[in-house]
């Protein structure tokens, strides 16, 4: 394999890896916890943990955990959506 092709492959892989990290940075725990706070519920460790679930794509688990922490259903769903895809 020629050196230029190998270098191009390495650079492409590096670009995809770094780009994937930038995509993950769009997930937002503070957006989730802020919406919970605006709904009148104190932001506890349970709330933050639920928002982390939302960041990792477990929207159902996030909403269930937020509801268990006292967040109303609509606010819980919205907060979890913010965790996964902030506004």
C-alpha positions in Angstrom: 0.0 0.0 0.0 1.3 3.4 -0.9 2.3 5.8 1.9 -0.1 8.5 0.7 -3.1 6.2 0.7 -2.2 5.0 4.2 -1.8 8.6 5.5 -5.2 9.5 3.9 -6.8 6.6 5.7 -5.4 7.6 9.0 -6.5 11.2 8.6 -10.0 10.1 7.6 -10.2 7.9 10.7 -9.0 10.7 12.9 -11.5 13.1 11.4 -14.4 10.7 11.9 -13.3 10.0 15.5 -13.0 13.7 16.4 -16.2 14.5 14.6 -18.1 11.8 16.6 -16.8 13.4 19.8 -18.2 16.7 18.7 -21.5 15.1 17.9 -21.7 13.7 21.4 -20.9 17.1 22.9 -24.4 18.2 21.6 -26.0 16.2 24.4 -26.7 18.5 27.4 -27.2 17.6 31.0 -27.5 21.3 32.1 -30.4 21.8 29.6 -32.2 18.8 31.2 -31.6 19.9 34.8 -32.5 23.5 34.1 -35.9 22.4 32.7 -36.4 20.2 35.8 -35.6 23.2 38.0 -38.0 25.4 36.1 -40.8 22.8 36.7 -40.3 23.4 40.4 -38.4 20.3 41.4 -35.1 20.5 43.2 -32.2 19.2 41.1 -30.9 16.2 43.1 -28.4 13.4 42.4 -31.4 11.3 41.2 -32.4 14.1 38.7 -28.8 14.4 37.4 -28.5 10.7 37.1 -31.8 10.5 35.1 -30.5 13.3 32.8 -27.3 11.3 32.2 -29.6 8.4 31.0 -31.1 10.8 28.5 -27.7 11.9 27.3 -27.0 8.2 26.6 -30.2 7.8 24.6 -32.3 6.0 27.2 -35.2 8.5 27.0 -37.7 6.1 28.5 -35.5 5.3 31.5 -34.7 9.0 31.9 -38.4 10.0 31.9 -39.3 7.2 34.3 -36.5 8.2 36.7 -37.5 11.9 36.5 -41.1 11.1 37.2 -40.0 9.0 40.2 -38.1 12.1 41.4 -41.3 14.1 41.3 -41.1 15.7 37.9 -44.4 15.9 36.0 -44.7 13.7 33.0 -44.6 16.4 30.3 -41.6 18.2 31.9 -39.8 14.9 32.4 -40.2 14.0 28.7 -39.1 17.5 27.6 -36.1 17.4 29.9 -35.0 14.1 28.6 -35.3 15.3 25.0 -33.2 18.3 26.0 -30.6 15.9 27.4 -30.3 14.0 24.2 -30.8 16.9 21.8 -30.5 20.3 23.4 -32.4 23.3 22.0 
